């Protein structure tokens, strides 16, 4: 009855949710080897679970501990029950904001399906609900930071690129208690050489436009929520009417900037940098996108808080934003004009914002709370 009910729930949750659940669960708890990265290397546990988990389980039944009838009962009544229930929670959290599991949604929006085996890896069936939630928060935030660092440095987060490294992380955090898990994840981030400081020329291009849209949504949402406004993140990343787009502060007119750029390619490189970008409704770009900065500026003052911060009126009678500025130490300032130096200054502001949002020290704070 338990099996039938849970399989029904998994199937109702989506087309491939049932097999994906088994792959994530079995990999997270049992995969000890992965195919070597060389020609004609043989498939190992990790690979076989991904393609034929039924056969793999029959072959690995002894190492999994399935020998007597009581073992099979425990495997379904305890293990399958626990991990499939957690997987269903994660599936729900990947589709809509769930309190405490917001980072699962952020990771899912980058299309990072490897997160599920990582999230399940440290969980144990006898963990309390509070411990389970803490572990999920830690791993989801770790993934969020890692992915954003890679995207900021023009690195791929595709399945094929990340699979081997994520297998190693999964294996190393399997079954860890809360404190060693925290320090393991923190230490892994500390070993990363590419962070926000390693690239001060992040720019939008055809391949990263979708990912950069998500990053700008997080920056914008953070400024607003830290200033006491309600979150509008789901609006910023939503589809349909009122859809938001990446907006270039400079219109695509290099002839307006010949005093600073001798070649259109130099102008385009600076125009595409993150400091020259905002997230605004598609209708805004259609109406005002071709105007000069000075003509756009009054209209920016009617948009989200990150856009409004370009306008001097944003700094008047705005106690929540002024408090956030003071507490964060971020050097927001109005820009009466927008030159090359302004894009670079604004880019530094965005980087400082990113360092607050995606901060490894937050993992240690989760442990404390």
PATOR-628961 format. One record per residue (C-alpha): residue number from 0; residue in one letter; x, y, z. Coordinates in nm, 4 decimals, decimal comma. Layout:
<rs>
     i   aa       east      north         up
   NUM    A          X          Y          Z
...
</rs>
This chain:
<rs>
     i   aa       east      north         up
     0    X     0,0000     0,0000     0,0000
     1    X     0,2844     0,2389     0,0839
     2    X     0,4585     0,1577    -0,2441
     3    X     0,1463     0,2041    -0,4552
     4    X     0,0524     0,5315    -0,2877
     5    X     0,3984     0,6830    -0,3218
     6    X     0,4402     0,5721    -0,6828
     7    X     0,1050     0,7344    -0,7566
     8    X     0,2243     1,0593    -0,5953
     9    X     0,5483     1,0529    -0,7927
    10    X     0,3671     0,9951    -1,1210
    11    X     0,1194     1,2717    -1,0480
    12    X     0,4062     1,5110    -0,9760
    13    X     0,5334     1,4974    -1,3350
    14    X     0,6241     1,2895    -1,6349
    15    X     0,9739     1,1708    -1,5347
    16    X     0,9532     1,2290    -1,1606
    17    X     0,9279     0,8589    -1,0664
    18    X     1,2458     0,7345    -1,2439
    19    X     1,4326     1,0546    -1,1569
    20    X     1,3480     0,9986    -0,7898
    21    X     1,4996     0,6500    -0,7950
    22    X     1,8110     0,7719    -0,9751
    23    X     1,8659     1,0586    -0,7306
    24    X     1,7988     0,8410    -0,4239
    25    X     2,0116     0,5438    -0,5269
    26    X     2,2979     0,7574    -0,6499
    27    X     2,2923     0,9737    -0,3371
    28    X     2,3171     0,6768    -0,1000
    29    X     2,4992     0,4016    -0,2889
    30    X     2,7016     0,5198    -0,5907
    31    X     3,0680     0,4767    -0,4977
    32    X     3,2299     0,4962    -0,8425
    33    X     3,1781     0,6859    -1,1671
    34    X     3,3027     0,6111    -1,5171
    35    X     3,6632     0,7231    -1,5616
    36    X     3,7064     1,0139    -1,7965
    37    X     3,8892     0,8224    -2,0672
    38    X     3,7961     0,6386    -2,3849
    39    X     3,6184     0,3027    -2,3495
    40    X     3,6050     0,3280    -1,9685
    41    X     3,3447     0,0953    -1,8171
    42    X     3,0205     0,2141    -1,6605
    43    X     3,0282     0,2219    -1,2805
    44    X     2,7590     0,2510    -1,0106
    45    X     2,6807     0,6142    -1,0842
    46    X     2,6420     0,5566    -1,4578
    47    X     2,4417     0,2341    -1,4310
    48    X     2,1965     0,3866    -1,1844
    49    X     2,1364     0,6595    -1,4405
    50    X     2,0516     0,4162    -1,7208
    51    X     1,9374     0,0866    -1,5657
    52    X     1,8744     0,1298    -1,1959
    53    X     1,6507    -0,1808    -1,1853
    54    X     1,9293    -0,4103    -1,3064
    55    X     2,1883    -0,2285    -1,0967
    56    X     1,9852    -0,2874    -0,7796
    57    X     1,9499    -0,6580    -0,8525
    58    X     2,3259    -0,6859    -0,9083
    59    X     2,4135    -0,4694    -0,6065
    60    X     2,1546    -0,6140    -0,3680
    61    X     2,4171    -0,7641    -0,1385
    62    X     2,6206    -0,4448    -0,1075
    63    X     2,2980    -0,2490    -0,0523
    64    X     2,2145    -0,4914     0,2297
    65    X     1,9194    -0,6726     0,0733
    66    X     1,9573    -1,0333     0,1848
    67    X     1,6651    -1,1260     0,4094
    68    X     1,2948    -1,0429     0,3961
    69    X     1,3357    -0,7945     0,6826
    70    X     1,5940    -0,6065     0,4727
    71    X     1,3519    -0,5696     0,1828
    72    X     1,0778    -0,4554     0,4185
    73    X     1,3084    -0,1923     0,5708
    74    X     1,4231    -0,0823     0,2239
    75    X     1,0660     0,0088     0,1288
    76    X     0,9023     0,0956     0,4615
    77    X     1,1897     0,3130     0,5875
    78    X     1,4332     0,4083     0,3094
    79    X     1,2061     0,4407     0,0061
    80    X     0,9401     0,6069     0,2165
    81    X     1,1858     0,8639     0,3531
    82    X     1,3844     0,9512     0,0393
    83    X     1,0874     0,9565    -0,1980
    84    X     0,9015     1,1873     0,0412
    85    X     1,1995     1,4240     0,0508
    86    X     1,2326     1,4068    -0,3273
    87    X     0,8685     1,5058    -0,3669
    88    X     0,9298     1,8040    -0,1367
    89    X     1,2271     1,9061    -0,3487
    90    X     1,0257     1,8686    -0,6687
    91    X     0,7646     2,1050    -0,5267
    92    X     1,0339     2,3476    -0,4087
    93    X     1,1864     2,3481    -0,7576
    94    X     0,8620     2,4782    -0,9078
    95    X     0,7471     2,7385    -0,6533
    96    X     0,8972     2,9237    -0,3584
    97    X     0,8875     2,7154    -0,0404
    98    X     0,9932     2,8808     0,2849
    99    X     1,3417     2,7651     0,3762
   100    X     1,3979     2,5946     0,0414
   101    X     1,4095     2,9004    -0,1861
   102    X     1,7555     2,8086    -0,3121
   103    X     1,6213     2,4825    -0,4547
   104    X     1,4048     2,6966    -0,6841
   105    X     1,6968     2,9208    -0,7787
   106    X     1,9086     2,6180    -0,8715
   107    X     1,6239     2,4580    -1,0656
   108    X     1,5783     2,7747    -1,2684
   109    X     1,9344     2,7325    -1,3898
   110    X     1,8341     2,3851    -1,5108
   111    X     2,0708     2,2184    -1,2639
   112    X     1,9191     1,8724    -1,2230
   113    X     2,2264     1,7351    -1,0436
   114    X     2,1179     1,9196    -0,7308
   115    X     1,8724     1,6490    -0,6207
   116    X     2,1276     1,3741    -0,5569
   117    X     2,3426     1,6275    -0,3691
   118    X     2,0480     1,7385    -0,1568
   119    X     1,9571     1,3813    -0,0635
   120    X     2,3156     1,2668     0,0003
   121    X     2,3609     1,3825     0,3636
   122    X     2,0072     1,2906     0,4709
   123    X     1,9469     0,9885     0,6932
   124    X     1,6071     0,8290     0,7638
   125    X     1,6438     0,8876     1,1383
   126    X     1,7194     1,2603     1,0990
   127    X     1,4629     1,4848     1,2652
   128    X     1,2580     1,7181     1,0488
   129    X     1,4643     2,0145     1,1727
   130    X     1,7922     1,8408     1,0844
   131    X     1,6611     1,7447     0,7402
   132    X     1,5591     2,1050     0,6717
   133    X     1,8956     2,2397     0,7886
   134    X     2,0849     1,9954     0,5688
   135    X     1,8718     2,0805     0,2655
   136    X     1,9228     2,4530     0,3228
   137    X     2,2982     2,4082     0,3520
   138    X     2,3401     2,2017     0,0381
   139    X     2,1008     2,4135    -0,1697
   140    X     2,2822     2,7321    -0,0702
   141    X     2,6201     2,5719    -0,1405
   142    X     2,5018     2,4806    -0,4916
   143    X     2,3574     2,8284    -0,5454
   144    X     2,6884     2,9956    -0,4583
   145    X     2,8915     2,7535    -0,6694
   146    X     2,6684     2,7925    -0,9757
   147    X     2,6633     3,1715    -0,9530
   148    X     3,0415     3,1908    -0,9202
   149    X     3,0768     2,9773    -1,2317
   150    X     2,8256     3,1807    -1,4297
   151    X     2,9934     3,5048    -1,3198
   152    X     3,3195     3,3698    -1,4642
   153    X     3,1697     3,2488    -1,7942
   154    X     3,1946     2,8823    -1,6874
   155    X     2,9508     2,6141    -1,7963
   156    X     2,7099     2,4572    -1,5472
   157    X     2,5877     2,1968    -1,7962
   158    X     2,5245     1,8416    -1,6751
   159    X     2,8180     1,6980    -1,8701
   160    X     3,0568     1,9619    -1,7372
   161    X     2,9529     1,9324    -1,3724
   162    X     2,8724     1,5614    -1,3418
   163    X     3,2125     1,4331    -1,2260
   164    X     3,2790     1,7109    -0,9747
   165    X     2,9285     1,6825    -0,8290
   166    X     2,9676     1,3059    -0,7913
   167    X     3,2776     1,3687    -0,5790
   168    X     3,0899     1,6217    -0,3622
   169    X     2,7917     1,3860    -0,3264
   170    X     3,0132     1,0983    -0,2190
   171    X     3,2018     1,3157     0,0300
   172    X     2,8926     1,4557     0,2031
   173    X     2,6953     1,1293     0,2134
   174    X     2,5399     1,0745     0,5557
   175    X     2,7297     1,3593     0,7237
   176    X     2,5928     1,5085     1,0443
   177    X     2,5053     1,8763     1,0434
   178    X     2,8304     2,0227     1,1747
   179    X     3,0762     1,8246     0,9592
   180    X     2,8487     1,8824     0,6589
   181    X     2,8608     2,2570     0,7156
   182    X     3,2376     2,2683     0,7406
   183    X     3,2844     2,0356     0,4432
   184    X     3,0718     2,2539     0,2167
   185    X     3,2348     2,5717     0,3481
   186    X     3,5821     2,4268     0,2864
   187    X     3,4867     2,3220    -0,0672
   188    X     3,3834     2,6795    -0,1465
   189    X     3,7024     2,8133     0,0128
   190    X     3,9050     2,6072    -0,2364
   191    X     3,7342     2,7631    -0,5379
   192    X     3,9651     3,0001    -0,7250
   193    X     3,6992     3,1736    -0,9354
   194    X     3,4630     3,3917    -0,7358
   195    X     3,3093     3,7336    -0,7947
   196    X     3,6464     3,9058    -0,7568
   197    X     3,8099     3,7029    -1,0326
   198    X     3,6047     3,8648    -1,3097
   199    X     3,5262     4,2356    -1,3198
   200    X     3,4054     4,2249    -1,6810
   201    X     3,0913     4,0159    -1,6581
   202    X     2,8776     4,0997    -1,9580
   203    X     2,5670     3,9714    -2,1264
   204    X     2,5922     3,7714    -2,4499
   205    X     2,3674     3,5330    -2,6371
   206    X     2,4770     3,2246    -2,4424
   207    X     2,4383     3,3646    -2,0890
   208    X     2,1397     3,5987    -2,1288
   209    X     1,9018     3,3594    -1,9519
   210    X     2,1395     3,3018    -1,6580
   211    X     2,2216     3,6707    -1,6268
   212    X     1,8502     3,7504    -1,6205
   213    X     1,8244     3,5281    -1,3090
   214    X     2,1259     3,6920    -1,1468
   215    X     1,9834     4,0405    -1,2088
   216    X     1,6504     3,9225    -1,0655
   217    X     1,8269     3,8134    -0,7468
   218    X     2,0183     4,1426    -0,7202
   219    X     1,7015     4,3454    -0,7726
   220    X     1,4936     4,1363    -0,5340
   221    X     1,7619     4,1534    -0,2642
   222    X     1,7780     4,5337    -0,2730
   223    X     1,4006     4,5563    -0,2433
   224    X     1,3467     4,2972     0,0297
   225    X     1,6364     4,4312     0,2356
   226    X     1,4748     4,7753     0,2067
   227    X     1,1501     4,6428     0,3544
   228    X     0,9567     4,5824     0,0317
   229    X     0,7837     4,2532    -0,0548
   230    X     0,9657     4,0076    -0,2790
   231    X     0,8850     4,0298    -0,6492
   232    X     1,1391     3,7719    -0,7620
   233    X     0,8790     3,5474    -0,9247
   234    X     0,7517     3,8464    -1,1237
   235    X     1,1038     3,9243    -1,2422
   236    X     1,1619     3,5715    -1,3744
   237    X     0,8048     3,5003    -1,4886
   238    X     0,6742     3,4594    -1,8403
   239    X     0,3692     3,6000    -2,0149
   240    X     0,2239     3,9491    -1,9814
   241    X     0,4361     4,1922    -1,7877
   242    X     0,7479     3,9859    -1,8605
   243    X     1,0771     4,1393    -1,7543
   244    X     1,3825     4,1618    -1,9770
   245    X     1,7470     4,2563    -1,9470
   246    X     1,7602     4,6261    -2,0329
   247    X     2,0741     4,8047    -2,1544
   248    X     2,1093     5,1460    -1,9950
   249    X     2,2878     5,2618    -2,3098
   250    X     2,0867     5,2361    -2,6306
   251    X     2,2709     5,0659    -2,9161
   252    X     2,4064     5,3907    -3,0603
   253    X     2,7880     5,3956    -3,0569
   254    X     2,7822     5,7336    -3,2342
   255    X     2,6558     5,8886    -2,9080
   256    X     2,9743     5,7787    -2,7271
   257    X     3,2548     5,8571    -2,9714
   258    X     3,4294     6,0810    -2,7170
   259    X     3,5002     5,7722    -2,5016
   260    X     3,5135     5,4912    -2,7581
   261    X     3,7086     5,5058    -3,0810
   262    X     3,5624     5,1801    -3,2124
   263    X     3,2052     5,0413    -3,1990
   264    X     3,3373     4,7087    -3,0656
   265    X     3,4821     4,8816    -2,7574
   266    X     3,1506     5,0570    -2,7027
   267    X     2,9585     4,7268    -2,7361
   268    X     3,1871     4,5517    -2,4865
   269    X     3,1217     4,8182    -2,2223
   270    X     2,7515     4,8486    -2,3066
   271    X     2,7026     4,4778    -2,2352
   272    X     2,8782     4,4821    -1,8957
   273    X     2,6630     4,4021    -1,5948
   274    X     2,7006     4,7556    -1,4557
   275    X     2,5138     4,8841    -1,7586
   276    X     2,2194     4,6471    -1,7213
   277    X     1,8832     4,6552    -1,5450
   278    X     1,5804     4,4276    -1,5283
   279    X     1,2720     4,6056    -1,6594
   280    X     0,9345     4,5167    -1,8130
   281    X     0,9454     4,4290    -2,1828
   282    X     0,7033     4,7148    -2,2460
   283    X     0,9550     4,9596    -2,0974
   284    X     1,2248     4,8585    -2,3436
   285    X     0,9799     4,8871    -2,6320
   286    X     0,8800     5,2392    -2,5257
   287    X     1,2048     5,3918    -2,4012
   288    X     1,4895     5,1609    -2,5010
   289    X     1,6200     5,3816    -2,7820
   290    X     1,6308     5,7035    -2,5790
   291    X     1,9411     5,8655    -2,4337
   292    X     2,0251     5,7969    -2,0700
   293    X     1,9158     6,1455    -1,9651
   294    X     1,5774     6,0893    -2,1321
   295    X     1,5359     5,7458    -1,9700
   296    X     1,6343     5,8534    -1,6186
   297    X     1,2944     5,9954    -1,5069
   298    X     1,1278     5,6725    -1,6245
   299    X     1,3756     5,4597    -1,4286
   300    X     1,2478     5,6349    -1,1174
   301    X     0,9082     5,4662    -1,1661
   302    X     1,0518     5,1118    -1,1800
   303    X     1,2101     4,8681    -0,9323
   304    X     1,4392     4,9946    -0,6587
   305    X     1,7647     4,8937    -0,8280
   306    X     1,6612     5,0977    -1,1329
   307    X     1,5363     5,3850    -0,9179
   308    X     1,8728     5,4060    -0,7433
   309    X     2,0086     5,5786    -1,0545
   310    X     1,7751     5,8742    -0,9869
   311    X     1,8390     6,1325    -0,7111
   312    X     1,4789     6,1161    -0,5868
   313    X     1,5382     5,7562    -0,4752
   314    X     1,7480     5,8985    -0,1920
   315    X     1,4707     6,1260    -0,0618
   316    X     1,2001     6,0106     0,1822
   317    X     1,2981     5,6459     0,1368
   318    X     1,3846     5,5295     0,4891
   319    X     1,3944     5,1551     0,4141
   320    X     1,6411     5,1970     0,1300
   321    X     1,8536     5,4492     0,3217
   322    X     1,8685     5,2120     0,6185
   323    X     1,9759     4,9274     0,3893
   324    X     2,2479     5,1485     0,2412
   325    X     2,3791     5,2350     0,5861
   326    X     2,3694     4,8804     0,7249
   327    X     2,5208     4,7174     0,4151
   328    X     2,7831     4,9831     0,3493
   329    X     2,7022     4,9644    -0,0226
   330    X     2,7937     5,2790    -0,2128
   331    X     2,4715     5,3489    -0,3976
   332    X     2,4615     5,6920    -0,5600
   333    X     2,2529     5,8731    -0,8218
   334    X     2,3990     5,9156    -1,1698
   335    X     2,3070     6,2363    -1,3504
   336    X     2,4894     6,1049    -1,6555
   337    X     2,6088     5,7572    -1,7489
   338    X     2,9579     5,7382    -1,8930
   339    X     3,2208     5,4645    -1,9117
   340    X     3,3295     5,5322    -1,5529
   341    X     2,9666     5,5064    -1,4362
   342    X     2,9291     5,1579    -1,5860
   343    X     3,2475     5,0467    -1,4112
   344    X     3,1376     5,2020    -1,0809
   345    X     2,7929     5,0481    -1,1099
   346    X     2,9518     4,7124    -1,1964
   347    X     3,1513     4,7254    -0,8732
   348    X     2,8296     4,7990    -0,6818
   349    X     2,6619     4,4939    -0,8374
   350    X     2,9620     4,2800    -0,7468
   351    X     2,9458     4,3957    -0,3842
   352    X     2,5747     4,3173    -0,3836
   353    X     2,6477     3,9698    -0,5200
   354    X     2,9049     3,9095    -0,2464
   355    X     2,6335     3,9750     0,0123
   356    X     2,3748     3,7510    -0,1542
   357    X     2,6068     3,4597    -0,2336
   358    X     2,8249     3,4591     0,0773
   359    X     2,9859     3,1338     0,1994
   360    X     2,9755     3,2632     0,5576
   361    X     2,5977     3,2208     0,5427
   362    X     2,6524     2,8447     0,5625
   363    X     2,8067     2,8899     0,9065
   364    X     2,5131     3,1065     1,0136
   365    X     2,2686     2,8294     0,9169
   366    X     2,4596     2,5967     1,1494
   367    X     2,4284     2,8466     1,4357
   368    X     2,0532     2,8938     1,3863
</rs>
